[in-house]
Amino acid sequence: MQNHNHNKNHKLNPFSPQHPAQPICFADRAAQLEYFKQTACNSAQLDPPAPLNYAILGTWGQGKTSLIYKLRQIALEELKDEIRCVCIYFPLSPQDCRSWGTFTESFLRTVTSTTNATKKLLPKIKSELKKWEVGTNLGVISAKRNVAQKQPTLTDALQRLWEDHLKPSGTQIAFVMLDDLHHFPIKAEDSAYLNLRTTFQELVNRKCNYSLVVTAQSLLFSEIAEIAEPVVRFFKRFDLKPFTFDEAKESIEMRLRVAGNKTSVEDTVIEIITEKTRGHPYLIMFAMFELLMRTNGVQKIGLGHFNAAWPAIEEAFGETIFSQKYQTASEKERQLMTAIAETGKDSVSPSDFKNFGSASELFSRLERKELLLRQGRGKYSLFHPMFAEFLRRQ
């Protein structure tokens, strides 16, 4: 009987920070969504084609993948009465990005399984893609051949896909969505970033209407600009910022509603969570998950409930998130981060830590690992105040 009552009173906890928000739970980034809707429709109907390309940029946990999921859903479902489109979604891994050749082969081999289309187009597209045999038609290396043939250029492959299958099926525009572009090395003889720009620029020149949508760490575009500035200009940037109170409130209430959880959270509690997390989407979801775990059965979560739960939530932050981030740093980097935390300052400079010898190099490495954030020319801060508190407790 006790177990039965427990299950009956149990309320679903929809705040799983380990996974991107699915489109049904997406409840923010209104400006980016509206811009995409307007420009996607425009790009689909231009003749000759001149599609926009989009770069979703942000630090870890800001919702880059959640937004690209939402843009795909908008293109395929919300705009289905206005445009006929195809979306090819390809999540990048370090293995795929070892070289331009490995990326091209992995991408082309998975196109048939990673492509979706608006409902009216979908049966035709699926039927056409069955005819598109990459291994045979495009010369990708085959185990049956003694001599390895030259790999296809991505440009030629996508042109063939457009002219032979997508356009005849009625497709107006194809969105190629690459998640985690930063896995490509910055410095390489065969620069993936220049190749991407050249490929999609040439496809449009060949009257193939492909729009490129990528996600990447914020720092990437600063680094690319130093070696290949035209690549940066090739994209419309969506720079993701921390949530405001209104965005945090909308996101929290949307997830509860979708899960059928009738628990309400007082605005004062949401304000404090937003302030403590500095509006960081991942940290907000983590805090809410832990809060609901500790208040299950409470109909309305107020300040008293939050204050009682916060010490345990703060401990969970340290054990689950900050300790993992800490482990990604070398011993020397950890010593520097602790020294930065102990200053208590909002921002510091490498010149403040001359006793570390190669402080500038350490700062750069920590920035690439997203443990330090650049606040201005020569000024840095630890990625979050709660992380600084965690370091001071070590």
C-alpha positions as CSV (number, residue, x, y, z in Angstrom):
1,M,0.0,0.0,0.0
2,Q,2.8,2.4,0.8
3,N,4.5,1.9,-2.6
4,H,1.1,2.3,-4.3
5,N,0.5,5.7,-2.5
6,H,4.1,6.8,-3.3
7,N,3.6,6.1,-7.0
8,K,0.2,7.8,-7.0
9,N,1.6,11.0,-5.5
10,H,4.8,11.0,-7.4
11,K,5.1,13.8,-9.9
12,L,7.3,13.6,-13.0
13,N,10.5,15.6,-13.0
14,P,11.0,17.1,-16.5
15,F,14.3,18.9,-15.7
16,S,16.9,16.6,-17.2
17,P,20.0,18.8,-17.7
18,Q,21.9,16.0,-19.5
19,H,19.8,16.3,-22.6
20,P,19.0,19.2,-25.0
21,A,15.5,20.6,-24.8
22,Q,13.2,18.9,-27.3
23,P,11.1,21.3,-29.5
24,I,8.0,20.7,-27.5
25,C,9.7,22.0,-24.4
26,F,11.5,24.9,-26.1
27,A,10.4,28.2,-24.7
28,D,12.9,31.0,-25.3
29,R,15.2,32.6,-27.9
30,A,12.2,34.4,-29.5
31,A,14.3,36.8,-31.5
32,Q,16.4,34.1,-33.2
33,L,13.3,32.0,-34.0
34,E,11.5,34.9,-35.6
35,Y,14.5,35.9,-37.6
36,F,15.0,32.3,-38.9
37,K,11.3,32.0,-39.8
38,Q,11.4,35.1,-41.9
39,T,14.7,34.5,-43.6
40,A,14.1,30.7,-44.2
41,C,10.9,31.6,-46.2
42,N,12.7,34.2,-48.1
43,S,15.7,31.9,-48.9
44,A,13.4,29.1,-50.1
45,Q,11.7,31.3,-52.7
46,L,14.6,33.3,-54.1
47,D,15.5,32.5,-57.7
48,P,18.4,32.4,-58.4
49,P,19.1,31.1,-54.9
50,A,20.8,33.2,-52.3
51,P,20.2,31.4,-49.0
52,L,21.4,32.6,-45.6
53,N,23.7,30.5,-43.4
54,Y,23.4,30.5,-39.6
55,A,25.9,30.0,-36.8
56,I,24.5,29.3,-33.3
57,L,27.3,30.3,-30.9
58,G,27.6,30.0,-27.1
59,T,29.5,28.6,-24.2
60,W,28.7,25.1,-22.9
61,G,25.2,24.6,-21.7
62,Q,23.7,27.7,-23.3
63,G,21.3,25.6,-25.5
64,K,23.0,25.5,-28.8
65,T,21.8,22.0,-29.7
66,S,18.4,22.8,-28.3
67,L,18.1,25.7,-30.7
68,I,19.2,23.7,-33.7
69,Y,16.6,21.1,-32.9
70,K,14.0,23.8,-32.7
71,L,15.1,25.3,-36.0
72,R,14.7,21.9,-37.7
73,Q,11.3,21.5,-36.2
74,I,10.3,25.0,-37.4
75,A,11.5,24.3,-41.0
76,L,9.8,20.9,-41.2
77,E,6.6,21.6,-39.3
78,E,5.7,25.2,-38.5
79,L,6.6,26.4,-42.0
80,K,5.2,23.4,-43.9
81,D,2.5,25.5,-45.5
82,E,4.9,28.1,-46.7
83,I,8.0,26.2,-47.9
84,R,8.9,22.7,-49.1
85,C,12.2,21.8,-47.5
86,V,14.6,19.1,-46.5
87,C,16.7,19.0,-43.3
88,I,19.9,17.0,-43.1
89,Y,21.0,16.9,-39.5
90,F,24.5,15.6,-38.7
91,P,25.9,15.7,-35.1
92,L,29.7,15.9,-35.4
93,S,32.1,13.9,-33.3
94,P,35.9,14.3,-33.0
95,Q,36.3,11.1,-35.0
96,D,34.3,12.6,-37.9
97,C,36.4,15.7,-37.8
98,R,39.9,14.3,-38.0
99,S,40.1,15.5,-41.5
100,W,38.0,16.9,-44.3
101,G,38.1,13.5,-46.0
102,T,36.8,11.6,-43.0
103,F,34.0,14.2,-42.5
104,T,33.0,14.0,-46.2
105,E,32.8,10.2,-46.1
106,S,30.9,10.0,-42.8
107,F,28.5,12.7,-43.9
108,L,27.7,11.2,-47.3
109,R,27.3,7.7,-45.9
110,T,24.7,8.8,-43.4
111,V,22.7,11.2,-45.6
112,T,19.9,8.8,-46.2
113,S,19.3,8.2,-42.5
114,T,19.8,11.8,-41.4
115,T,17.5,13.4,-43.9
116,N,13.9,14.5,-43.1
117,A,11.5,16.6,-45.1
118,T,8.2,18.4,-44.8
119,K,5.3,15.9,-44.8
120,K,4.1,16.5,-48.3
121,L,7.6,15.9,-49.6
122,L,8.7,13.0,-47.3
123,P,7.4,10.0,-49.2
124,K,9.0,11.3,-52.5
125,I,12.3,12.2,-50.7
126,K,12.6,8.8,-49.0
127,S,11.9,7.1,-52.3
128,E,14.5,9.2,-54.1
129,L,17.2,8.7,-51.5
130,K,17.0,4.9,-51.9
131,K,18.3,5.5,-55.5
132,W,21.2,7.6,-54.2
133,E,24.0,5.0,-53.8
134,V,27.0,6.9,-52.5
135,G,29.4,4.0,-52.5
136,T,28.8,3.1,-56.1
137,N,28.1,6.5,-57.8
138,L,30.5,8.7,-56.0
139,G,33.7,6.6,-55.7
140,V,33.9,6.4,-51.9
141,I,36.6,3.8,-50.9
142,S,35.2,0.3,-51.1
143,A,36.5,-2.8,-49.4
144,K,35.9,-4.7,-52.6
145,R,38.4,-2.6,-54.5
146,N,42.1,-3.2,-54.5
147,V,42.8,0.4,-55.5
148,A,41.3,3.1,-53.4
149,Q,39.6,5.6,-55.6
150,K,39.6,9.4,-55.0
151,Q,37.0,10.4,-52.5
152,P,34.1,12.6,-53.9
153,T,34.1,16.3,-53.3
154,L,31.2,17.3,-51.1
155,T,30.3,19.9,-53.6
156,D,29.8,17.4,-56.5
157,A,27.9,14.9,-54.2
158,L,25.5,17.5,-52.9
159,Q,25.0,18.9,-56.4
160,R,24.0,15.5,-57.7
161,L,21.7,15.0,-54.7
162,W,20.0,18.3,-55.4
163,E,19.7,18.0,-59.2
164,D,18.8,14.3,-59.4
165,H,16.6,13.8,-56.3
166,L,15.8,16.9,-54.2
167,K,14.7,19.4,-56.8
168,P,12.7,16.8,-58.9
169,S,10.8,16.0,-55.7
170,G,9.7,19.6,-55.3
171,T,12.3,20.7,-52.7
172,Q,12.7,24.5,-52.5
173,I,15.5,24.6,-50.0
174,A,17.7,22.1,-48.1
175,F,19.1,22.9,-44.6
176,V,22.4,21.1,-43.8
177,M,22.7,21.2,-40.0
178,L,26.1,20.5,-38.4
179,D,26.1,20.3,-34.6
180,D,29.4,20.9,-32.8
181,L,31.5,22.4,-35.6
182,H,34.3,23.2,-33.1
183,H,35.4,19.6,-33.3
184,F,37.2,20.5,-36.5
185,P,40.8,21.5,-35.8
186,I,41.5,25.2,-36.2
187,K,45.0,24.8,-37.7
188,A,45.1,22.2,-40.4
189,E,46.6,22.1,-43.9
190,D,43.1,21.2,-45.3
191,S,41.0,23.7,-43.3
192,A,37.5,22.4,-42.8
193,Y,36.2,25.9,-42.2
194,L,37.5,27.3,-45.5
195,N,36.3,24.1,-47.3
196,L,32.8,24.5,-45.8
197,R,32.5,28.1,-47.1
198,T,33.9,27.2,-50.5
199,T,31.6,24.1,-50.8
200,F,28.3,25.9,-49.9
201,Q,29.2,29.0,-51.8
202,E,29.9,27.0,-54.9
203,L,26.7,25.0,-54.5
204,V,24.7,28.2,-54.7
205,N,26.7,29.2,-57.7
206,R,25.5,25.9,-59.3
207,K,21.9,26.8,-58.5
208,C,21.6,24.4,-55.6
209,N,19.7,25.9,-52.7
210,Y,21.5,24.7,-49.6
211,S,21.5,26.6,-46.4
212,L,24.2,25.8,-43.8
213,V,23.3,25.8,-40.1
214,V,26.0,25.1,-37.5
215,T,26.5,25.2,-33.8
216,A,29.9,26.0,-32.2
217,Q,31.6,27.3,-29.1
218,S,31.7,31.1,-29.0
219,L,35.5,31.2,-29.0
220,L,35.7,29.4,-32.3
221,F,34.7,32.3,-34.5
222,S,37.3,34.6,-32.8
223,E,39.9,32.0,-33.6
224,I,38.7,31.5,-37.2
225,A,38.7,35.3,-37.8
226,E,42.4,35.4,-37.2
227,I,43.2,32.8,-40.0
228,A,40.1,32.9,-42.3
229,E,38.0,36.0,-41.8
230,P,35.7,35.4,-44.8
231,V,34.4,32.3,-43.1
232,V,33.0,34.4,-40.2
233,R,31.2,36.7,-42.7
234,F,29.6,33.7,-44.3
235,F,27.2,33.2,-41.4
236,K,24.4,35.1,-39.6
237,R,25.5,34.8,-36.0
238,F,23.1,33.8,-33.2
239,D,25.1,34.5,-30.1
240,L,23.3,32.9,-27.2
241,K,23.2,34.8,-23.9
242,P,22.1,33.7,-20.4
243,F,18.4,33.6,-19.7
244,T,16.6,36.6,-18.3
245,F,14.1,36.0,-15.5
246,D,11.3,36.0,-18.0
247,E,13.0,33.4,-20.2
248,A,13.9,31.2,-17.1
249,K,10.3,31.4,-15.9
250,E,8.9,30.5,-19.3
251,S,11.3,27.6,-19.7
252,I,10.5,26.2,-16.2
253,E,6.8,26.5,-16.6
254,M,6.8,25.1,-20.1
255,R,8.6,21.9,-19.0
256,L,6.2,21.4,-16.0
257,R,3.2,21.9,-18.3
258,V,4.5,19.5,-21.0
259,A,5.2,16.8,-18.3
260,G,1.7,17.2,-16.8
261,N,3.2,18.3,-13.5
262,K,0.9,20.8,-11.8
263,T,3.5,22.0,-9.3
264,S,3.9,25.7,-9.4
265,V,7.1,27.7,-8.5
266,E,6.8,31.1,-6.9
267,D,8.4,33.9,-8.9
268,T,10.7,34.7,-5.9
269,V,12.2,31.3,-6.2
270,I,12.7,31.6,-9.9
271,E,14.3,35.0,-9.4
272,I,16.8,33.5,-6.9
273,I,17.6,30.5,-9.1
274,T,18.2,32.9,-12.1
275,E,20.4,35.1,-9.9
276,K,22.4,32.2,-8.4
277,T,22.9,30.5,-11.8
278,R,23.4,33.9,-13.6
279,G,20.8,32.7,-16.0
280,H,22.9,29.8,-17.3
281,P,20.3,27.4,-19.0
282,Y,22.1,24.2,-18.0
283,L,22.6,25.3,-14.4
284,I,18.9,26.4,-14.2
285,M,17.8,23.0,-15.4
286,F,20.1,21.3,-12.9
287,A,18.9,23.4,-10.0
288,M,15.3,22.8,-10.9
289,F,15.9,19.0,-11.2
290,E,17.4,18.9,-7.7
291,L,14.8,21.2,-6.2
292,L,11.9,19.0,-7.5
293,M,13.7,15.9,-6.2
294,R,13.8,17.4,-2.7
295,T,10.2,18.8,-2.8
296,N,8.3,16.0,-4.4
297,G,4.6,16.2,-3.4
298,V,4.8,20.0,-2.7
299,Q,2.0,21.7,-4.7
300,K,3.6,25.2,-4.6
301,I,7.3,25.6,-4.1
302,G,8.0,28.8,-2.1
303,L,11.0,30.5,-0.6
304,G,10.9,28.3,2.5
305,H,11.1,25.1,0.5
306,F,14.0,26.6,-1.6
307,N,16.0,27.7,1.4
308,A,15.7,24.3,3.0
309,A,16.8,22.5,-0.2
310,W,19.5,24.9,-1.4
311,P,22.5,23.6,0.7
312,A,22.0,20.1,-0.8
313,I,21.5,21.6,-4.2
314,E,24.7,23.5,-3.9
315,E,26.6,20.4,-2.8
316,A,25.2,18.6,-5.9
317,F,26.5,21.3,-8.1
318,G,30.0,20.7,-6.8
319,E,29.9,16.9,-6.9
320,T,28.2,16.6,-10.3
321,I,29.2,19.6,-12.4
322,F,32.1,21.6,-11.0
323,S,34.2,18.6,-10.0
324,Q,34.0,17.2,-13.5
325,K,35.0,20.6,-15.0
326,Y,37.8,20.8,-12.5
327,Q,39.1,17.4,-13.6
328,T,39.5,18.6,-17.2
329,A,42.3,20.9,-16.2
330,S,45.9,20.0,-15.6
331,E,47.5,20.4,-12.2
332,K,49.1,23.7,-13.1
333,E,45.8,25.0,-14.5
334,R,44.0,24.0,-11.3
335,Q,46.5,25.9,-9.2
336,L,45.9,29.0,-11.4
337,M,42.2,28.7,-11.2
338,T,42.3,28.4,-7.4
339,A,44.6,31.4,-7.2
340,I,42.1,33.4,-9.4
341,A,39.2,32.3,-7.2
342,E,41.0,33.3,-4.0
343,T,41.5,36.9,-5.3
344,G,37.7,37.4,-5.0
345,K,37.8,39.7,-8.1
346,D,35.3,39.8,-10.9
347,S,38.0,39.8,-13.5
348,V,41.8,39.3,-13.6
349,S,44.6,39.5,-16.1
350,P,47.6,37.2,-16.8
351,S,49.9,40.0,-15.6
352,D,48.3,39.5,-12.1
353,F,49.9,36.0,-11.9
354,K,53.5,36.5,-13.0
355,N,54.6,33.9,-10.5
356,F,53.0,31.2,-12.7
357,G,55.6,31.9,-15.4
358,S,53.6,31.0,-18.6
359,A,50.4,32.6,-17.3
360,S,49.3,33.9,-20.7
361,E,49.5,30.4,-22.2
362,L,47.6,28.9,-19.1
363,F,44.9,31.5,-19.5
364,S,44.5,30.7,-23.2
365,R,44.3,26.9,-22.5
366,L,41.7,27.5,-19.8
367,E,39.6,29.7,-22.1
368,R,39.6,27.0,-24.8
369,K,38.4,24.6,-22.1
370,E,35.6,27.1,-21.3
371,L,36.9,27.3,-17.7
372,L,37.7,31.0,-18.1
373,L,35.7,33.6,-20.0
374,R,37.1,36.6,-21.7
375,Q,35.5,39.8,-20.3
376,G,37.4,42.2,-22.4
377,R,40.9,42.9,-23.7
378,G,43.2,41.1,-21.4
379,K,40.5,40.5,-18.8
380,Y,39.2,37.1,-17.7
381,S,36.9,35.6,-15.2
382,L,36.1,32.1,-14.0
383,F,33.2,30.7,-16.0
384,H,30.8,31.0,-13.1
385,P,30.8,32.5,-9.6
386,M,29.6,29.2,-8.1
387,F,32.6,27.5,-9.6
388,A,34.8,30.1,-7.9
389,E,33.1,29.2,-4.6
390,F,33.8,25.5,-5.3
391,L,37.5,26.2,-5.9
392,R,37.8,28.1,-2.7
393,R,36.5,25.1,-0.8
394,Q,39.1,22.8,-2.3
